[in-house]
Amino acid sequence: MAKKYVVDLSEEELKRLNILLTYGTQRVRKITHARILLCANKGWADQQIQEALNVSIPTIERVRRRYVELGLEGALRQRWSRRKYRRLLDGVQEAHLIALACQQPPKGYRCWSLRLLAREMVRLEYVEAVSHETVRRVLKDNELKPWLRQEWCIPPKRSADFVYYMENVLDLYQHPANPDVPLVCFDETPQQLVREIRTSLPIRPGKPECYDYEYHREGTANLFMFFAPLLNWRHVKVTHQRTQRDWALCMRDLAEVHFPTAKRILVVEDQLNTHHPACLYDVFEPAEAKRILNRLEFHYTPKHGSWLNMAEIELSVLNRQCLNRYISSTAVLSQETLAWETDRNQCGATVDWRFTTVDARIKLKKLYPSIHV
C-alpha cells in the first residue's frame, strides 16, 4: 500500500540533516527524527525503519505527517505537551502568592522553589490546592521578579563624607590633559595561580577544546594597576603580596620611573589602610620619602565608592581579556600582562568618562545631606 505521507527531502534539507547528525549536540528525540527522515527519504518501509532505529511505528508515522504538513522544522521540533493548566488563583490569591515569594524562605531553604511556594500556599490556607505549574505561570506573568538578585555597590545615604570624596574625584576627571601634571588612577586586585593537572585536548574538526576539571592551586599573586586615562597609558605590576612596602615601591616607581619629569602627579586610589602617605616613611629614609611625597598629590575615592576609580575599569578589561583562564606562575602572569598592556597602550585604548559632579547632584541626590534652613 502506498504511503500517504511521502518524505522527499531537498538537497538543502539533506545537507542540513547530515550536519545535524555529524556536529554538535542535540536532543535524542531530534536526532531520532532526523534519522527517520533520512531513512524514509531512501524509500524504506516503516517496518524497516522500526527495526533499524528501534522506534515505534506510530512515531515514524507522526514524523512523516509532520514533515508533509509542517515542513522540516515541524518534523524535528520537540513535541509540546497538550496538557492544559487551569488558572486556579483569583486576584487576592495571586497577591498572597507574590507577597509570599517576596519574603524569606522557610528555615532550611536557601530560596523559594515552585513546589515549595505551592505547598506553603496550601499550608497557610490561601488555597485548597494549587499546582507548581500554576505558581510558575502567575510569577511569569507578574512584573515583580522576587527571585532575581543583583550584586551592587550600595553607597550610604545622606553622607557628607561620601559626597566630599566623590565630588573631589569627579572634578579631577574634568581637568584637561597636562603632561607636566598627569592624572594616574591606581588600584590592585588578587589573582589566583592555577596549574592544570592534565593537558587540554586541542580543537579538532567538529569538536571544541576539552579541558579537565582537575587542577592544582599554586598560590596567589597581586596585580597593581597604574592607569593614566588622559594619556592612554597603563602599566601592570605583578607582586607576591600587597603590603604597604609593595605600595610604597609602586609610588616610587610612579614618581621616578614612569613619570620622572612630571612636576606633580595626581594619584586617585581607594582608602585602603596600606595606601596612606605615612607608609612611605616606614619603608624609605625620611629624605627619600619626603622627596617622593613632594611629587605626589593623593585623591581618594569614598569608602564603598571605589567604582569612581577608572583603574577598576581597566582591571575589569584585563580580567576579561587576559586573566580569565588558568595561569600557573607569577612568571607567566608577568609575561601575559606585559603583552596585554603593550598591545593596549599601542592601540590607544582609554576610558571616556562622562559622569560629572552636575550629574551626581541629579542622579545621586539621595547621597547628599538634607539642608534645613
URTA-V47336 format. One line per field, one symbol per residue. psi: psi as a letter, one per 40 degrees, with the letter a starting at -180 (. if undefined). burial: 1 if it has 16 or more other ideal C-beta (glycine too) atoms within 10 Angstrom, else 0. A space follows every 50 residues. Layout:
psi: ???
burial: ???
//
This chain:
psi: hihdhhhgiiddddddddddediahiiddddddddddddddeeiiddddd ddefiidddddddddddddeaddddeihhihehhhihehadddddddddd deiiiiiehdiiiddddddddddefdidiiidddddddddeidhgeehih hihhiiifhdddddddddddddeeiihhddgihhhhiiiihhhhhhdihi hihihehihhiiehihhfaiiihhhhhgdeefiihhhhidafiddddddd ddddddddgdeidihhhhiifidefhdddddediiddddddddeehhhhi iihffeeeheddddddddddddegahhdidddddddddddddddddefia hghehiddddeddfdedhihhh.
burial: 00000010100010001001000000000001111111111001010011 00001000110111011100010011000000000000100011011001 10000000000101011101100001100100011001100000000000 00001000100110111111001000000001111111101010000000 00000000000000000000111111111111111111100101111111 11011001100100111111000010001100110000100110110011 11001101111111100100011000100100110110011001000001 10000000010000001100000
//
